[in-house]
Every structure is written in C-alpha cells, then in structure tokens.
Amino acid sequence: SFPPILSPFPLLLVLSTSFVSFSPILGSFPLSPARGGSPGTAAALGRGLGVCSTPGCRAVLGEPPGHPGRPPALTPGQWQLLTELLRHDPATPELGAVLAPDGSTVALGPLLAGIEAGLRSGGFGRPLPTLNPPADPLLAVTITEALGTSFLLVQGGDNNATALGPGGCWDDVENPQNYTLRGPPSPVPDPVAIGAIDGAVLGAQLARGPLSVAELLRGYYGTRNGSEVGRPPSSYRRRAFRALVGQGQLEKEVAAVLELLRTLSPTSELLRDVGTQEVVAVARRAAREFSERYVECPAIVPRCLWGARPYRGSPALLQPPLGSVFLHHTLEPSQPCRTFGACARDMRNMQRFHQDTRGWDDIGYSFVVGSDGYLYEGRGWHWVGAHTKGYNTQGFGVGIIGNFTGTLPDPDTLALVRDELLPCAVRSGHIRPGFTLRGHRQLVRTDCPGNALFQEIQSWPSFQGTPVPLGLRVGGLVGLVGRGLGSSCD
C-alpha cells in the first residue's frame, strides 16, 4: 500500500479524487523536445529510482544512473511518494501502480520504459543499441522480457503457479489510496500487463516524431476530451496493441528476447538447460495466453472498482457452461455513459435501486456494458442473476446502459458485445459454443432491449428464437421502471 495519489509531480499519472482531472503534469521536467526539454532528464530520474531494473531492459536502455537527489521542483512529500512508487521490489508488486481515470490500473515501470524507448527511437537522447540476437527494443522493455521469463519460470516450477495476473482492487473508488492484488502475484500481474501495453502503444507513437509527452498522456488517458464527449483512447488499448503487435509477431519477439537473455547475467543460468525448441514452445504459449487475456477479450471492471455494495444474503452458484445470453438495455439511466466515473456512478445507482427499491439481493445483471469501452461486473460469471424472470439459471444477462428504443448504441459498444464478449465467453468455457442470444422481450412481456437494439441483434450470428413484434407495450411497465434508476427487467 502507499499514500494517496493527490498531488501533481513529474513522471507520475496523477489522480484527483474525481478521476476526471487525472493529469500527468510533467512541467517540472520537460519531456517534449518540441518545447525545449530534454527527454533524458525525466528518463534518467525514473530509472534512477528503479524503473528498468531487469537484465533485458538494462541491455536496451543502459545501466541506471545513481540514485538521484530530490529535484527542487518537488516537495519532500512528493519526492517520497515518487520514490516509493518507482522503487523496484518484486516482493511487493502492488507498489508502482496508479489508478487512471479510465478505470484501469497501470504499472508505471513498463509505461515509463516504453516512453523512454520511444523517445530514443525517435531520435531524442542516446540511440538505442542494436540487439544481438535481434529483438525489438520497445517490446523488450515493455512486455516480451516479462512474458518470456514469467512463462519460463512457470514451466519449470510449481504446477499451481500462474504466469499472468491477478487483478486487484483499490480501497476506495472515490479516494483511492491502497491497491491490493486479489491473489498470489505472477511476474505479470494485470497492472504490469496494462502498463506494458500502454508503454508499447505510446512508445510507438513517440518513435514516429516529436510530441509533448505530457499532452500525449493527457489525451491518451482522457483528461482533455470532456466528461461525456467520447471515450478516451486508452479504452482502445487492446485494439491498438493488436494492430501494433499481432500474436504472430509477439510470439517471435518473446522467443527473440529469451535468446537475448541467454547472453545476459543472471538470466543465462535460467536458460542454461533450455533448448531452442523449448524456447519456441514457451514463446507460443506466452503469446497465446497473453493475447487471449489482454488483447482479444474485453476488459471487465470488477465490482470492487466501481464501488459495489456487498451482496445481500447467500448467492446461488451457476453451473457453466450455460446455453443462453439475454440482452437488455437499462432504460434508466437513459443516456449512455462514456467515462469510467459516469459508468461507475450508474452502476452504483442501479445496484441501489435493485436492492433498496426492488428488494433484490444485488444488481440484477450479470454484466453491464458502458459506452466508455468497458464491461462492468454485476453478478459476474459465477452467480445466478435477477435479469430474466424464469431463466436466470439458464443464461447470463447483459445490459447496455442507455435507452435504445429509437437509437442504437455506438458501433464500438455493439462490437464490444458481439465481437469480443461473446466469443471470449465461449473460449473461456462460460457459455456453450452453440449458445443462443435472445432479447429480453422474447421471454418476458417487456419492451426491453428497445426496438432499435432488438432489431439490430437479430442480424447477429448467435441470435435465435422467434422475434416478437416491435413496439410491444405492456400497461404499467414503462411507468414502473421510469420512477427510478434500474433496468427494464421484470
């Protein structure tokens, strides 16, 4: 755990308690050559405090300088927080992570290493070395070294060990101070994976030309795009990383960096009895599992992150794989949410309505879809929901925030459900390959999921069932749900 992230200082992605005013204020150490700054100043400070301490990262970016003194621009309290966040300690992987306004928890180490590699590839500071054996320097300092060593260690160690994850929770969604992982850590817990993706994506942008790093970070994490104007670019990180590094290239780069580590100490000892074919197999598994978890499957915001109340009573277990998915719109809230802060508030309001007004044990949906690019965990994969009366044990209820009677969700939100959530749920064994997708109105007398959305999902490959006429109205139902924040489920 570490103190609250409340004050602006260089190199850190700084949060206010509102999340929206998240702002990487880097003015004390100019990172933009276009503004007369030296990118090496900030990079040296970060690495002097512990960023890039692994053999592969040092081979790319060089040996870290000595521990720096406190810059005059920082107060003693800011300097202490900075050193705590960036000090490398594998035994405490929770340290060094910050909560971004898009709801993602980002490890600063791989993010800052990717930024330095990108700047130096773009011609600012010392040129990056040519690695032998050849490996992509940007990917090496962000993800491939971490992936390769993690899967190599798992292969030769405890059968119960994991090479990826887990995620974690912040102690207070409105005033985050402490972050705790929700299980035994691997060398690549979720914040490291997200920080690595962001470091690779942003580093690639910086390599293409001079940019203000401060402005790049502000724009990427969504601090300058208005509260409901549009989702931040960081919500597209999985798509951007996939475009930058397909699974085939990622596999090749993991294998290449493992061969590089044969030449470095102390990792040469780790690879002493590992043959070339074994390296290829490790790289293939690492690329596949990382891609499935962090690239192909959508991000799901856990209950602890949106500020859920506890479940009331004893939840009933589902028996996966299930054969159905039931699609809903929330009706109220009627407007799509486009930021983490807005979507988290909507989730809390819906849960409050479902528990306090309807008397349910919890929010009814299994998952809720925001227009900020994320899914929000309701009852989740394991517990029976309250979304489709008479069918709650047979399928998952997915609600999209908004009223879609006359308009559709934006195309990216539709694609999040159709092209990411549903295929991923099949691959992970939560729903059967031959599952059926139905709108709520096919099973219960209701308008849900709205005329426009219901018409849309009839073209989806998994849609089945006999459509009911559009424009169904049931006396009293709309008035009932219109009196409070909740779903259109009855």
C-alpha positions in Angstrom: 0.0 0.0 0.0 1.0 3.6 -0.4 -0.2 7.1 0.3 -3.0 8.7 -1.8 -2.1 10.0 -5.2 -3.3 13.5 -5.0 -0.6 15.9 -5.9 0.9 16.8 -9.3 4.6 15.9 -9.9 6.7 14.8 -12.8 6.6 11.3 -14.3 3.5 10.2 -12.4 0.0 9.9 -13.7 -1.7 11.9 -11.0 -5.3 11.5 -9.9 -7.6 13.8 -8.2 -10.5 12.2 -6.2 -12.8 12.9 -9.2 -10.8 10.8 -11.6 -11.7 13.1 -14.4 -9.0 15.5 -13.6 -6.3 12.9 -13.9 -3.4 14.8 -15.3 0.2 13.8 -16.0 1.7 17.2 -15.0 5.3 16.9 -16.2 6.2 20.6 -16.3 9.0 20.3 -13.7 11.0 18.1 -16.1 10.1 19.0 -19.7 9.7 15.8 -21.7 9.0 17.4 -25.0 11.9 18.3 -27.3 9.3 20.4 -29.2 9.1 22.6 -26.1 12.8 22.8 -25.4 13.0 20.0 -22.9 15.4 17.1 -22.7 13.7 13.7 -22.6 16.8 12.2 -21.0 16.2 14.2 -17.8 12.9 12.6 -16.9 14.0 9.1 -18.1 17.2 9.2 -16.0 15.2 10.3 -13.0 12.7 7.4 -13.4 15.4 4.8 -13.9 17.5 6.1 -11.1 14.5 5.4 -8.9 14.1 1.8 -10.0 12.4 1.7 -13.4 14.0 -0.8 -15.8 16.0 -2.9 -13.5 15.8 -6.3 -15.3 18.6 -7.7 -17.5 16.9 -7.2 -20.8 15.7 -3.7 -20.0 19.2 -2.7 -19.0 20.6 -4.1 -22.2 18.3 -1.9 -24.1 18.2 1.3 -22.1 21.6 1.0 -20.4 22.6 0.8 -16.8 20.6 3.0 -14.5 22.3 6.1 -13.1 23.0 6.5 -9.4 20.1 7.3 -7.1 19.1 10.9 -7.9 18.6 13.6 -5.3 15.4 15.4 -4.8 14.7 17.9 -7.6 14.0 21.5 -6.3 10.6 21.4 -8.1 9.3 18.6 -5.8 8.3 18.9 -2.2 9.7 16.3 0.2 6.3 14.6 0.4 6.1 14.4 -3.4 9.6 13.1 -3.6 8.9 10.4 -1.0 5.8 9.2 -2.9 7.7 9.2 -6.2 10.5 7.0 -4.8 8.0 4.6 -3.2 6.1 4.3 -6.5 9.1 3.7 -8.7 11.3 1.6 -6.4 11.5 -1.9 -7.9 10.6 -4.7 -5.5 9.3 -8.0 -6.9 8.0 -8.9 -3.5 5.5 -6.0 -3.5 4.0 -5.8 -7.0 1.2 -3.6 -5.7 3.7 -0.7 -5.5 4.2 1.3 -8.6 0.6 1.2 -9.8 -1.7 4.1 -10.3 -5.5 4.2 -11.0 -6.1 6.0 -14.3 -9.4 7.9 -14.9 -10.5 5.3 -17.4 -10.7 2.8 -14.6 -7.5 0.9 -15.5 -4.7 0.2 -13.0 -1.4 0.9 -14.7 2.1 -0.1 -13.5 4.4 2.8 -14.1 7.6 0.8 -14.7 6.8 -0.6 -18.2 4.9 2.5 -19.1 7.9 4.8 -18.5 10.3 2.3 -20.0 8.2 2.3 -23.2 8.1 6.1 -23.2 11.9 6.3 -23.0 12.4 3.7 -25.7 10.0 5.5 -27.9 11.7 8.9 -27.4 15.1 7.4 -28.1 13.9 5.6 -31.2 12.6 8.9 -32.4 16.0 10.5 -32.2 15.9 12.1 -28.8 18.7 11.1 -26.5 21.2 8.4 -27.0 20.3 6.0 -29.8 19.1 2.6 -28.8 21.5 -0.3 -29.3 21.2 -2.9 -32.0 20.5 -6.1 -30.0 22.2 -9.3 -30.8 20.3 -11.7 -31.2 17.9 -9.2 -32.8 14.9 -8.2 -30.8 12.5 -5.3 -30.8 13.8 -2.8 -28.2 10.4 -1.3 -27.4 8.7 -4.6 -26.9 11.6 -5.9 -24.9 11.4 -3.2 -22.3 7.6 -3.3 -22.1 6.3 -6.8 -22.4 8.4 -9.5 -24.1 11.1 -9.9 -21.4 8.4 -10.0 -18.7 6.3 -12.5 -20.6 9.1 -14.8 -21.6 10.7 -15.1 -18.1 7.2 -15.4 -16.5 6.2 -18.4 -18.6 9.7 -19.9 -18.4 9.6 -19.8 -14.6 6.1 -21.3 -14.5 7.1 -24.1 -16.9 9.9 -25.2 -14.6 8.2 -24.6 -11.3 5.1 -25.2 -9.2 2.3 -26.7 -11.3 -0.2 -24.4 -9.5 1.8 -21.3 -10.4 0.4 -18.8 -12.9 2.2 -16.7 -15.4 -0.4 -13.9 -15.7 -2.5 -11.9 -13.3 -4.2 -11.5 -11.0 -6.1 -8.2 -11.0 -6.7 -6.2 -7.9 -8.8 -3.7 -6.0 -8.5 -0.2 -4.7 -9.6 0.5 -1.2 -11.9 3.4 -2.1 -13.2 4.2 -5.5 -13.7 7.9 -4.7 -10.4 8.4 -2.9 -8.0 5.6 -3.9 -5.1 5.1 -1.6 -4.1 1.4 -1.4 -4.1 -1.2 -4.1 -4.2 -4.9 -3.3 -3.9 -7.9 -5.6 -6.7 -10.4 -5.4 -4.4 -13.5 -5.3 -0.9 -14.7 -5.4 1.1 -12.5 -7.9 2.7 -13.7 -11.0 5.6 -11.8 -12.6 3.0 -10.2 -14.9 0.0 -9.1 -12.8 -2.7 -7.2 -14.5 -1.3 -3.7 -13.8 2.0 -4.7 -15.4 0.3 -6.1 -18.4 -1.8 -2.9 -18.9 1.3 -0.7 -18.2 3.2 -2.7 -20.8 0.5 -2.4 -23.4 0.3 1.4 -22.8 4.1 1.7 -22.9 4.3 -0.1 -26.2 1.4 1.9 -27.8 2.7 5.3 -26.6 6.3 4.4 -27.2 5.4 3.6 -30.8 3.7 7.0 -31.2 6.7 8.8 -29.7 9.1 7.0 -32.1 7.3 8.5 -35.1 8.0 12.1 -34.3 8.3 14.9 -31.7 5.3 15.0 -29.3 4.7 16.6 -25.9 4.7 13.6 -23.6 2.5 15.5 -21.1 -0.1 16.2 -23.8 0.2 12.7 -25.2 -0.6 11.2 -21.7 -3.4 13.7 -21.1 -5.0 12.9 -24.4 -4.5 9.1 -24.1 -6.0 8.7 -20.6 -8.9 11.1 -21.5 -8.3 14.1 -19.3 -9.0 16.6 -22.1 -11.9 15.2 -24.0 -14.8 16.4 -21.8 -16.9 14.4 -19.4 -19.3 12.8 -22.0 -17.8 13.8 -25.3 -16.1 10.5 -26.2 -14.3 7.6 -24.6 -10.5 8.0 -24.0 -8.1 6.5 -26.4 -6.8 4.3 -23.6 -10.1 2.3 -23.8 -8.9 1.2 -27.2 -5.5 0.0 -25.9 -6.3 -3.6 -26.8 -7.2 -2.8 -30.3 -4.2 -0.5 -30.7 -1.8 -3.2 -29.3 -3.3 -5.8 -31.6 -2.7 -3.5 -34.6 0.9 -2.9 -33.4 1.8 -6.4 -32.4 -0.2 -9.3 -33.8 0.0 -12.6 -32.0 2.4 -14.0 -34.6 4.9 -11.1 -34.1 4.5 -11.2 -30.3 5.4 -14.9 -30.3 8.5 -14.2 -32.4 9.6 -11.3 -30.2 9.2 -13.3 -27.0 11.4 -16.1 -28.5 13.9 -13.5 -29.6 14.2 -11.8 -26.2 14.6 -15.2 -24.5 17.6 -15.9 -26.8 19.0 -12.5 -25.9 18.6 -13.3 -22.2 20.9 -16.4 -22.8 23.7 -13.9 -23.2 23.0 -11.9 -20.0 23.5 -12.5 -16.4 21.8 -13.8 -14.3 19.2 -15.0 -16.8 21.7 -17.1 -18.7 21.6 -19.5 -15.8 17.8 -19.7 -16.1 18.1 -20.7 -19.8 21.1 -22.9 -19.4 19.3 -26.2 -20.0 16.5 -24.8 -22.2 16.8 -25.8 -25.8 15.7 -23.7 -28.8 12.5 -25.7 -29.4 11.6 -25.3 -25.8 12.0 -21.5 -26.1 9.8 -21.6 -29.2 7.1 -23.5 -27.2 7.3 -21.1 -24.3 7.0 -18.1 -26.6 4.0 -19.6 -28.4 2.2 -20.3 -25.1 3.0 -16.9 -23.7 1.8 -15.0 -26.8 -1.4 -17.0 -27.0 -2.4 -16.7 -23.3 -1.4 -13.0 -23.1 -3.4 -12.2 -26.3 -6.4 -14.1 -25.1 -6.5 -12.4 -21.8 -5.4 -8.9 -22.5 -6.0 -8.3 -26.2 -8.8 -10.4 -27.6 -11.1 -10.5 -24.5 -12.7 -7.2 -23.3 -11.7 -5.6 -20.1 -14.1 -6.2 -17.2 -14.2 -3.6 -14.4 -14.6 -5.6 -11.1 -17.2 -4.9 -8.5 -14.6 -3.5 -6.1 -13.5 -0.9 -8.6 -16.9 0.6 -9.4 -17.8 0.7 -5.7 -20.4 -2.1 -5.3 -22.2 -2.8 -2.1 -21.9 -6.3 -0.7 -24.3 -9.0 -1.9 -27.2 -9.4 0.5 -27.8 -13.0 1.5 -26.2 -16.1 0.0 -25.7 -16.1 -3.8 -26.6 -19.2 -5.8 -23.9 -20.7 -8.0 -24.4 -21.1 -11.7 -23.4 -24.3 -13.5 -21.4 -23.4 -16.5 -21.2 -23.6 -19.4 -24.6 -22.0 -19.9 -26.6 -22.1 -23.1 -28.1 -18.6 -23.3 -27.3 -14.9 -23.2 -30.1 -12.4 -22.7 -29.6 -8.9 -23.9 -31.1 -5.9 -22.2 -31.0 -2.1 -22.2 -31.1 -0.3 -18.9 -33.8 2.2 -20.0 -32.8 4.2 -16.9 -30.1 5.5 -16.9 -31.3 6.5 -20.4 -28.1 8.1 -21.6 -25.0 6.1 -22.4 -22.1 6.7 -20.1 -18.8 7.5 -21.8 -16.3 7.8 -18.9 -15.3 5.5 -16.0 -16.6 7.9 -13.4 -20.0 8.2 -15.1 -20.4 4.5 -15.6 -19.3 3.6 -12.1 -21.9 6.1 -10.7 -24.6 4.5 -13.0 -23.6 1.0 -11.6 -24.0 2.2 -8.0 -27.3 3.9 -8.8 -28.7 0.7 -10.4 -27.5 -1.5 -7.6 -29.1 0.8 -5.1 -32.4 0.8 -7.0 -32.3 -3.0 -7.4 -31.5 -3.6 -3.7 -33.4 -0.9 -1.9 -36.5 -0.4 -4.2 -36.9 -3.8 -5.8 -35.7 -5.7 -2.8 -33.2 -7.9 -4.7 -30.1 -9.3 -3.2 -27.8 -7.4 -5.7 -27.8 -5.6 -9.0 -29.7 -7.9 -11.4 -27.4 -8.1 -14.4 -24.5 -10.5 -14.9 -22.6 -7.8 -16.8 -23.3 -4.2 -17.8 -21.8 -2.5 -20.9 -20.8 1.1 -20.8 -20.1 3.3 -23.8 -16.7 4.0 -22.3 -15.3 0.8 -23.8 -15.6 -1.4 -20.7 -17.7 -4.1 -19.3 -18.8 -3.8 -15.6 -19.1 -6.9 -13.4 -22.6 -7.3 -11.9 -23.4 -10.8 -10.6 -20.5 -12.0 -12.8 -19.8 -15.4 -14.3 -20.4 -17.5 -11.2 -23.7 -16.3 -9.5 -27.3 -16.5 -10.5 -28.6 -13.1 -11.5 -32.0 -11.4 -11.5 -32.3 -10.3 -15.1 -34.7 -12.5 -17.0 -37.5 -13.9 -14.8 -37.8 -17.7 -15.1 -34.5 -18.0 -17.0 -31.8 -16.7 -14.6 -30.2 -20.0 -14.1 -30.0 -20.8 -17.8 -28.0 -17.8 -19.1 -26.2 -14.6 -18.4 -28.0 -11.2 -18.5 -26.0 -8.5 -20.3 -27.4 -4.9 -20.0 -26.2 -2.0 -22.1 -26.5 1.4 -20.3 -29.0 3.6 -22.2 -32.4 3.7 -23.7 -32.3 2.1 -27.2 -35.9 2.3 -28.2 -35.2 4.7 -31.1 -31.4 4.8 -31.4 -28.6 2.2 -31.3 -25.5 2.1 -29.1 -22.5 3.4 -30.9 -20.8 0.8 -33.2 -17.9 0.2 -30.9 -20.2 -0.7 -28.0 -22.1 -3.1 -30.2 -18.8 -4.7 -31.3 -17.7 -5.0 -27.7 -20.5 -7.3 -27.0 -20.9 -9.1 -30.4 -17.2 -9.5 -31.4 -15.4 -9.6 -28.0 -17.5 -10.6 -25.1 -19.5 -13.4 -26.7 -16.6 -15.2 -28.4 -14.4 -14.8 -25.4 -17.1 -16.3 -23.1 -17.2 -19.3 -25.4 -13.4 -19.7 -25.4 -13.2 -19.4 -21.6 -16.0 -22.1 -21.1 -18.6 -19.8 -19.6 -21.1 -20.3 -22.4 -21.5 -23.2 -24.8 -20.3 -22.9 -28.4 -23.8 -23.3 -29.7 -25.4 -20.8 -27.3 -28.4 -18.7 -28.1 -28.7 -15.0 -27.9 -32.1 -13.5 -27.2 -33.5 -10.1 -26.4 -35.3 -9.8 -23.1 -38.7 -9.3 -24.8 -38.6 -12.8 -26.3 -39.0 -14.3 -22.8 -40.8 -11.7 -20.7 -43.5 -9.2 -21.7 -41.4 -6.1 -21.9 -40.1 -3.6 -24.5 -36.5 -4.4 -23.4 -34.0 -4.2 -25.1 -35.7 -1.4 -27.0 -36.9 -1.6 -30.6 -33.7 -0.3 -32.3 -31.4 -2.6 -30.3 -33.7 -5.7 -30.7 -33.8 -5.2 -34.5 -30.0 -4.9 -34.5 -29.3 -8.2 -32.7 -31.5 -10.2 -35.0 -28.6 -10.0 -37.5 -26.0 -11.4 -35.1 -24.9 -14.9 -35.8 -25.8 -16.2 -32.3 -29.4 -14.8 -32.4 -32.1 -17.4 -32.2 -35.8 -17.6 -31.4 -39.0 -16.3 -32.7 -39.0 -12.5 -32.7 -41.9 -10.8 -31.1 -43.5 -7.7 -32.8 -41.6 -4.5 -32.4 -43.4 -1.8 -30.4 -44.8 -4.2 -27.7 -46.2 -2.1 -24.9 -47.3 -3.6 -21.6 -49.5 -1.5 -19.4 -47.8 0.0 -16.4 -44.4 -1.5 -17.1 -42.7 1.6 -18.6 -44.1 3.8 -15.9 -42.9 1.5 -13.2 -39.3 1.4 -14.3 -39.3 5.1 -15.2 -39.7 6.1 -11.5 -36.2 5.0 -10.6 -32.8 4.0 -11.7 -32.8 0.4 -12.7 -33.1 -2.0 -15.5 -36.1 -2.6 -17.7 -36.1 -6.2 -16.4 -39.2 -7.5 -14.7 
